[in-house]
């Protein structure tokens, strides 16, 4: 994977295939990668349980998340919410229960098959204020100062240019708006070969960056009141690791200081935005 376009094409291909699968099929693979590398005992090793949340729709749950960002997002009735990397619509439908009939939820995903599945789910639920739009989350098809709240669930780690996508989040949030994002981050360095494994990249792990770098990018782009709302270690079982590492390499990894963690991060765009961000593609943000 030599450049951003190759990485995006890889992820799009993987998630197009995932869109045609059931949650059970995805749950027995590596965070959604269609490699069938994981045993039954690692069901949803990264995902949290949505099934008891109001607004949950089983058809929209592909088991691809690593948190419950909507539960932390402080969404109010009447808000406009964007879900980045909306997939089959799981988080968007959960968010809709908070915004009510007078609010709006917009899901953005760059995989056409996911958009199709999400729209079908919305039609079944007869929701007229939940929309799904095809587009890149690092170049959103949305005007500035659009959303009160942005949520995302285990998606930013798949985007090669984190700085660009977080800059876009700043642009489309209203002054005083905020985000709550669940994502995978690292502490310490992954084994070098992991970064060269395509399926593992599409499966959420080797696209992740250092926790401190992730938080520094958010702060550098002007966000305030940055808060870790949840911090959950991800334990990857040996039968997954064995697909990528030797027994000696597994032992070194497990005895080392490298940690893979799911975090949910909250941050606010200042109420007075002096940056005067403009439309997509202008490069001003």
Secondary structure, DSSP 8 states (H G I E B T S, - for coil): --SHHHHHHHHHHHHHHHHTS-HHHHHTSBTTBTT--S-GGGTTSS----TTSTT--GGG--S--SS-HHHHS---TT-EEEEET-TTSHHHHHHHHHH-TTSEEEEEES-HHHHHHHHHHHHHHT-SSEEEEE-BTTB-SS-TT-EEEEEEES-GGG-S-HHHHHHHHHHHEEEEEEEEEEEEEEES---GGGGG-HHHHHTTSTT--BHHHHHHHHHHTTEEEEEEEEEEE----HHHHTTTS-HHHHHHHHHSS-EEEEEEEEEEE-SS--S----TTS---
